[in-house]
Amino acid sequence: MAEALGIASSIVSLLDVSHTIVKYLKDVKDAPKERDELDRELSNLAIYLDTVHRLTQTAAADDPWLETVQRLSGPFAQLDELLKSVKTKLEPASDGPLGKMKQRLLWKFSKESVEEALKKIERIKSLVMVAVQHDHAALSRALNKTLVIVDTKVDGISDNTKRIKDDVSLVGKNVVKVSDHVMRIDGELSQIRSNMEKDQDYAGMVMRVIASLTDSNFKSIQAEKLSQQVVGDTGRLFLQSEPFRQWVDGTAVSSCLWFPGDPGVGKTILASIIIDYLRSLPVDQEKKTLILSIFCDFQSRAAKRIDKVLCDFLKQLVRDKGLSSAILMFYSQCLRDGTQPSFNDITKLLSQEMESFNQVCVVLDALDEFIKKKALTK
């Protein structure tokens, strides 16, 4: 238990110094592109460190993964020394306005020093990415294969130094293996995310992202309306109609299918039936489909603001399809900065996510009750 607390404490320390460095980086004016690369690498590292930290909090005392993850204490110590060195160079000269001004004016790193730091951070991040999988065997293999290169005191890496002296040719082979291993880890990010979905912590992260977007819940509205069906085959004729079938398979002349009706005739119930039908269709592995819905109820304030509608679209996407790398990074940035996503940010992110699907079906109910109809149809 004490060892678990030790590794957790190391992670907290790394997260703290990483966030401090990112904050300092934002204050540096006219810095080269290496500043942005360092900012991006540390932001990515913080996401995985935070996930590993949460896993250590929930892991059972006899979990073999918890024992294996203790071996990260060495790389974490090396990373801590590196990050503190970066932080020291970025710190303002004093706490006063003059110190702040000096810090804004100076970029104290050469291109080569930043590249070397990025390489070291990347090597250790690759181990953290494996640790996120909660697979002690995979982590153990990665630790055995990875040769961590750091310019710290010789006594801190005496075992590695002895091995290098014993067999130089073996080191060369291991370095090649390390490079291949890091590339393979980066290339298998989607597989890591798939494994993360099995973890309770990842599920909790998904729920936090969903909750942060909007408090509306159009899925519950759809379920409520669907329960109001009077007869089991309600809407059957519409679902079997040629215009609707063409709209579903993408052969219709227009991508928009409009069906007006007087108040009280059951348009909302029919919309719920359509959504239920679309979700019941067989999944085509070669054709990724996204189904979104909005109920523009006159009582719902959320359905009368275009930004809230787009947030709910994103919420439905995360709930049904999980967290993509782009959404995960966006949420992490908002959380770190303490800001709410802007309309333009949500629009850009949603458009980017939709491009990854072959087909996107959007069901809008009671569009006439939406205040800015033109904005929504755009």
C-alpha positions as a printed NumPy array, in Angstrom:
array([[  0.   ,   0.   ,   0.   ],
       [  2.874,   2.334,   0.85 ],
       [  4.418,   1.69 ,  -2.569],
       [  1.114,   2.566,  -4.258],
       [  1.025,   5.833,  -2.336],
       [  4.595,   6.495,  -3.421],
       [  3.927,   6.099,  -7.139],
       [  0.703,   8.108,  -6.802],
       [  2.633,  10.897,  -5.103],
       [  5.197,  10.876,  -7.92 ],
       [  2.428,  11.216, -10.501],
       [  0.819,  14.111,  -8.623],
       [  4.192,  15.859,  -8.53 ],
       [  4.687,  15.326, -12.272],
       [  1.193,  16.621, -13.035],
       [  1.807,  19.703, -10.934],
       [  5.095,  20.62 , -12.585],
       [  3.677,  19.821, -16.065],
       [  0.729,  22.169, -15.567],
       [  3.072,  24.874, -14.238],
       [  5.322,  24.579, -17.289],
       [  2.335,  24.746, -19.66 ],
       [  1.187,  27.891, -17.863],
       [  4.631,  29.476, -18.199],
       [  4.812,  28.515, -21.883],
       [  1.65 ,  30.467, -22.62 ],
       [  3.309,  33.624, -21.248],
       [  6.374,  33.399, -23.478],
       [  6.043,  35.819, -26.371],
       [  7.465,  35.29 , -29.879],
       [  8.815,  31.855, -29.035],
       [  9.746,  29.425, -31.846],
       [  7.59 ,  26.468, -32.814],
       [  9.454,  24.311, -30.295],
       [  7.4  ,  26.043, -27.588],
       [  4.161,  24.714, -29.106],
       [  5.639,  21.227, -29.494],
       [  6.66 ,  21.183, -25.835],
       [  3.22 ,  22.477, -24.797],
       [  1.466,  19.783, -26.836],
       [  3.707,  16.958, -25.6  ],
       [  3.266,  17.917, -21.934],
       [ -0.51 ,  18.277, -22.353],
       [ -0.703,  14.766, -23.829],
       [  1.535,  13.397, -21.089],
       [ -0.683,  14.95 , -18.401],
       [ -3.761,  13.165, -19.757],
       [ -2.146,   9.726, -19.499],
       [ -0.526,  10.465, -16.138],
       [ -3.9  ,  11.51 , -14.732],
       [ -5.476,   8.267, -15.976],
       [ -2.717,   6.113, -14.437],
       [ -3.081,   8.038, -11.173],
       [ -6.8  ,   7.269, -11.051],
       [ -6.14 ,   3.609, -11.813],
       [ -3.699,   3.382,  -8.891],
       [ -6.411,   4.782,  -6.616],
       [ -8.949,   2.13 ,  -7.614],
       [ -6.67 ,  -0.91 ,  -8.08 ],
       [ -6.92 ,  -3.733,  -5.542],
       [ -3.965,  -4.204,  -3.205],
       [ -3.189,  -7.621,  -4.744],
       [ -3.517,  -6.408,  -8.346],
       [ -0.341,  -7.547, -10.208],
       [ -0.592,  -4.404, -12.36 ],
       [ -0.101,  -2.282,  -9.248],
       [  3.109,  -4.135,  -8.438],
       [  4.412,  -3.755, -11.988],
       [  3.582,  -0.057, -12.166],
       [  5.939,   0.541,  -9.217],
       [  8.784,  -0.007, -11.687],
       [  7.844,   3.31 , -13.265],
       [  9.248,   5.083, -10.201],
       [ 12.706,   5.177, -11.829],
       [ 11.578,   6.737, -15.134],
       [  9.275,   9.067, -13.181],
       [ 12.209,  10.28 , -11.073],
       [ 14.202,  11.001, -14.234],
       [ 11.231,  12.781, -15.792],
       [ 10.713,  14.811, -12.623],
       [ 14.325,  16.016, -12.731],
       [ 14.   ,  16.956, -16.404],
       [ 10.723,  18.85 , -15.954],
       [ 11.966,  20.725, -12.901],
       [ 14.985,  21.826, -14.921],
       [ 12.669,  23.138, -17.666],
       [ 10.47 ,  24.831, -15.078],
       [ 13.461,  26.573, -13.478],
       [ 14.499,  28.077, -16.808],
       [ 10.97 ,  29.332, -17.476],
       [ 10.313,  30.814, -14.052],
       [ 10.103,  34.62 , -13.857],
       [ 13.205,  36.308, -12.475],
       [ 11.137,  37.697,  -9.588],
       [  7.57 ,  37.822,  -8.333],
       [  7.146,  41.464,  -9.362],
       [  6.019,  42.994, -12.683],
       [  9.616,  43.332, -13.904],
       [ 10.21 ,  39.624, -13.452],
       [  7.029,  38.875, -15.351],
       [  8.179,  41.162, -18.16 ],
       [ 11.579,  39.473, -18.394],
       [  9.948,  36.085, -18.519],
       [  7.673,  37.174, -21.347],
       [ 10.595,  38.476, -23.389],
       [ 13.015,  35.561, -23.097],
       [ 12.98 ,  32.085, -24.611],
       [ 15.878,  30.38 , -22.873],
       [ 16.128,  27.156, -24.865],
       [ 17.985,  26.182, -27.992],
       [ 16.252,  24.103, -30.635],
       [ 18.547,  21.179, -29.859],
       [ 17.853,  21.244, -26.107],
       [ 14.089,  21.238, -26.673],
       [ 14.337,  18.377, -29.155],
       [ 16.384,  16.351, -26.662],
       [ 13.854,  17.048, -23.898],
       [ 10.984,  16.049, -26.196],
       [ 12.694,  12.74 , -26.994],
       [ 13.089,  11.917, -23.298],
       [  9.499,  12.897, -22.521],
       [  8.258,  10.798, -25.46 ],
       [ 10.152,   7.706, -24.285],
       [  8.632,   7.87 , -20.818],
       [  5.19 ,   8.803, -22.178],
       [  5.247,   5.592, -24.23 ],
       [  5.533,   3.617, -20.973],
       [  2.695,   5.595, -19.389],
       [  0.503,   4.88 , -22.433],
       [  1.084,   1.157, -21.93 ],
       [  0.328,   1.498, -18.205],
       [ -3.059,   3.011, -19.078],
       [ -4.066,  -0.342, -20.584],
       [ -4.089,  -1.834, -17.06 ],
       [ -2.261,  -4.896, -18.42 ],
       [  0.632,  -5.785, -16.112],
       [  2.154,  -8.225, -18.612],
       [  2.235,  -5.635, -21.41 ],
       [  3.696,  -3.038, -19.055],
       [  6.345,  -5.456, -17.838],
       [  7.386,  -6.234, -21.428],
       [  7.55 ,  -2.535, -22.285],
       [  9.686,  -1.809, -19.235],
       [ 12.039,  -4.648, -20.114],
       [ 12.428,  -3.497, -23.715],
       [ 12.696,   0.242, -23.144],
       [ 16.122,   1.8  , -22.694],
       [ 15.603,   5.148, -20.961],
       [ 18.254,   7.74 , -21.874],
       [ 18.72 ,  10.59 , -19.378],
       [ 21.611,  12.833, -18.518],
       [ 21.36 ,  12.442, -14.742],
       [ 23.917,  11.226, -12.176],
       [ 25.791,   8.05 , -13.05 ],
       [ 24.858,   6.333,  -9.807],
       [ 21.178,   6.729, -10.694],
       [ 21.603,   4.547, -13.778],
       [ 24.462,   2.309, -12.691],
       [ 22.716,  -0.877, -13.786],
       [ 22.151,   0.411, -17.308],
       [ 25.72 ,   1.745, -17.478],
       [ 27.111,  -1.669, -16.58 ],
       [ 24.968,  -3.327, -19.229],
       [ 26.11 ,  -0.804, -21.835],
       [ 29.756,  -1.434, -21.013],
       [ 29.257,  -5.196, -21.137],
       [ 27.766,  -5.284, -24.6  ],
       [ 27.758,  -2.177, -26.82 ],
       [ 26.296,  -4.021, -29.776],
       [ 23.336,  -5.136, -27.67 ],
       [ 22.647,  -1.493, -26.803],
       [ 22.464,  -0.616, -30.483],
       [ 19.921,  -3.351, -31.075],
       [ 17.892,  -2.279, -28.057],
       [ 17.799,   1.336, -29.23 ],
       [ 16.317,   0.192, -32.541],
       [ 13.784,  -1.889, -30.653],
       [ 12.899,   1.1  , -28.478],
       [ 12.255,   3.276, -31.538],
       [ 10.107,   0.594, -33.131],
       [  8.269,   0.069, -29.871],
       [  7.494,   3.78 , -29.45 ],
       [  6.243,   4.029, -33.045],
       [  4.088,   0.957, -32.559],
       [  2.567,   2.42 , -29.378],
       [  1.705,   5.679, -31.143],
       [  0.227,   3.747, -34.053],
       [ -1.949,   1.672, -31.744],
       [ -3.563,   4.566, -29.87 ],
       [ -7.015,   3.438, -30.995],
       [ -6.377,  -0.016, -29.516],
       [ -5.294,   1.546, -26.226],
       [ -8.478,   3.594, -26.16 ],
       [-10.491,   0.416, -26.792],
       [ -8.854,  -1.184, -23.759],
       [ -9.442,   1.97 , -21.729],
       [-13.167,   1.712, -22.39 ],
       [-13.177,  -1.449, -20.315],
       [-11.921,   0.429, -17.291],
       [-14.264,   2.048, -14.852],
       [-12.055,   5.123, -14.825],
       [-12.471,   5.64 , -18.556],
       [-16.229,   5.294, -18.19 ],
       [-16.085,   7.942, -15.483],
       [-14.13 ,  10.242, -17.788],
       [-16.752,   9.797, -20.515],
       [-19.482,  10.704, -18.04 ],
       [-17.565,  13.81 , -16.946],
       [-17.199,  14.959, -20.544],
       [-20.907,  14.345, -21.194],
       [-21.93 ,  16.221, -18.055],
       [-19.687,  19.171, -18.912],
       [-21.256,  19.74 , -22.327],
       [-24.929,  20.311, -21.476],
       [-27.522,  19.308, -18.89 ],
       [-30.186,  18.519, -21.501],
       [-31.074,  14.895, -22.227],
       [-32.896,  14.427, -25.501],
       [-32.453,  10.664, -25.3  ],
       [-34.755,  10.53 , -22.263],
       [-37.273,  12.713, -24.115],
       [-37.206,  10.297, -27.035],
       [-37.727,   7.32 , -24.707],
       [-40.645,   9.085, -23.009],
       [-42.335,   9.909, -26.313],
       [-41.755,   6.392, -27.593],
       [-43.545,   4.964, -24.555],
       [-46.659,   6.94 , -25.534],
       [-47.331,   4.743, -28.574],
       [-50.9  ,   3.547, -28.568],
       [-50.475,   0.676, -31.025],
       [-47.46 ,  -1.53 , -31.628],
       [-47.301,  -0.789, -35.365],
       [-47.62 ,   2.991, -35.027],
       [-45.585,   4.654, -37.783],
       [-45.153,   1.434, -39.77 ],
       [-46.577,   2.898, -42.977],
       [-44.201,   5.851, -42.787],
       [-41.159,   3.625, -42.16 ],
       [-42.106,   1.527, -45.188],
       [-42.737,   4.522, -47.457],
       [-40.46 ,   4.939, -50.46 ],
       [-39.323,   8.515, -49.639],
       [-38.196,   7.465, -46.156],
       [-36.432,   4.31 , -47.351],
       [-34.56 ,   6.322, -49.993],
       [-33.559,   8.871, -47.36 ],
       [-32.184,   6.097, -45.123],
       [-30.135,   4.377, -47.844],
       [-28.874,   7.686, -49.258],
       [-30.505,   7.435, -52.7  ],
       [-32.996,  10.277, -52.147],
       [-32.652,  13.383, -54.323],
       [-32.375,  15.576, -51.233],
       [-30.58 ,  14.809, -47.991],
       [-33.429,  16.557, -46.127],
       [-36.77 ,  14.829, -45.589],
       [-39.504,  17.214, -44.426],
       [-42.921,  16.163, -43.147],
       [-45.174,  18.932, -41.796],
       [-48.253,  18.37 , -39.668],
       [-50.751,  20.207, -37.517],
       [-50.212,  20.447, -33.735],
       [-51.239,  17.318, -31.85 ],
       [-51.192,  14.873, -34.773],
       [-48.24 ,  12.917, -33.319],
       [-45.158,  14.334, -35.079],
       [-43.021,  14.029, -31.945],
       [-44.025,  10.407, -31.4  ],
       [-43.275,   9.677, -35.057],
       [-39.857,  11.319, -34.694],
       [-39.17 ,   9.051, -31.699],
       [-40.19 ,   6.016, -33.737],
       [-37.84 ,   7.067, -36.551],
       [-34.911,   7.393, -34.141],
       [-35.671,   4.   , -32.611],
       [-35.872,   2.45 , -36.084],
       [-32.54 ,   3.942, -37.197],
       [-30.825,   2.666, -34.065],
       [-32.256,  -0.826, -34.619],
       [-30.758,  -1.212, -38.108],
       [-27.959,  -3.808, -38.445],
       [-24.483,  -2.377, -37.898],
       [-22.41 ,  -2.205, -41.075],
       [-18.74 ,  -2.5  , -40.091],
       [-17.655,  -0.85 , -43.353],
       [-20.116,   2.036, -43.069],
       [-19.825,   4.117, -39.896],
       [-23.163,   5.734, -39.082],
       [-23.951,   8.441, -36.526],
       [-27.528,   9.116, -35.367],
       [-28.332,  12.449, -33.712],
       [-31.651,  13.925, -32.592],
       [-33.089,  17.143, -31.199],
       [-36.573,  17.757, -29.795],
       [-37.334,  21.487, -30.072],
       [-39.906,  21.479, -27.293],
       [-41.276,  24.943, -26.542],
       [-40.632,  24.294, -22.831],
       [-36.954,  23.439, -23.339],
       [-34.641,  26.438, -23.15 ],
       [-31.701,  24.275, -24.262],
       [-33.465,  23.455, -27.546],
       [-33.831,  27.164, -28.343],
       [-30.109,  28.001, -28.386],
       [-27.974,  26.853, -31.271],
       [-24.856,  26.507, -29.076],
       [-26.754,  24.224, -26.671],
       [-28.055,  22.158, -29.58 ],
       [-24.533,  21.641, -30.936],
       [-23.262,  20.767, -27.457],
       [-25.986,  18.141, -27.192],
       [-24.998,  16.737, -30.599],
       [-21.454,  16.374, -29.272],
       [-22.804,  14.855, -26.063],
       [-24.746,  12.229, -28.038],
       [-21.654,  11.464, -30.12 ],
       [-19.511,  10.879, -27.017],
       [-22.236,   8.825, -25.33 ],
       [-22.721,   6.518, -28.332],
       [-19.252,   6.401, -29.899],
       [-16.885,   7.145, -27.009],
       [-14.075,   9.688, -26.709],
       [-11.932,  10.444, -29.734],
       [ -8.435,  11.87 , -29.323],
       [ -9.637,  15.289, -30.504],
       [-12.519,  15.429, -27.995],
       [-10.303,  14.152, -25.182],
       [ -7.698,  16.846, -25.876],
       [-10.373,  19.548, -26.215],
       [-11.999,  18.593, -22.909],
       [ -8.626,  18.456, -21.174],
       [ -7.756,  21.939, -22.463],
       [-11.059,  23.431, -21.25 ],
       [-10.642,  21.704, -17.889],
       [ -7.083,  22.94 , -17.492],
       [ -7.948,  26.53 , -18.495],
       [-11.206,  26.577, -16.524],
       [-13.152,  27.758, -19.588],
       [-16.382,  26.79 , -21.336],
       [-16.242,  25.74 , -25.005],
       [-17.132,  28.555, -27.404],
       [-19.657,  28.269, -30.219],
       [-16.885,  28.294, -32.84 ],
       [-14.894,  25.642, -30.956],
       [-17.897,  23.319, -30.712],
       [-18.81 ,  23.886, -34.376],
       [-15.274,  23.13 , -35.549],
       [-14.92 ,  20.052, -33.337],
       [-18.334,  18.658, -34.294],
       [-17.633,  19.148, -38.013],
       [-14.3  ,  17.406, -37.627],
       [-15.877,  14.46 , -35.8  ],
       [-18.703,  14.095, -38.344],
       [-16.175,  13.757, -41.17 ],
       [-15.095,  10.424, -39.698],
       [-18.541,   8.906, -40.39 ],
       [-19.844,   7.617, -43.708],
       [-23.39 ,   8.61 , -42.845],
       [-24.862,  11.05 , -40.312],
       [-28.624,  10.933, -39.68 ],
       [-30.11 ,  13.917, -37.841],
       [-33.751,  13.882, -36.699],
       [-35.163,  17.327, -35.786],
       [-38.585,  17.469, -34.19 ],
       [-40.756,  20.61 , -34.005],
       [-38.321,  22.78 , -35.935],
       [-40.984,  25.503, -36.06 ],
       [-40.546,  25.971, -32.281],
       [-36.84 ,  26.746, -32.61 ],
       [-36.187,  30.477, -32.362],
       [-33.319,  30.741, -34.868],
       [-34.398,  28.237, -37.476],
       [-31.958,  29.457, -40.123],
       [-29.   ,  29.056, -37.781],
       [-29.988,  25.477, -36.978],
       [-30.564,  24.396, -40.595],
       [-27.16 ,  25.727, -41.59 ]])
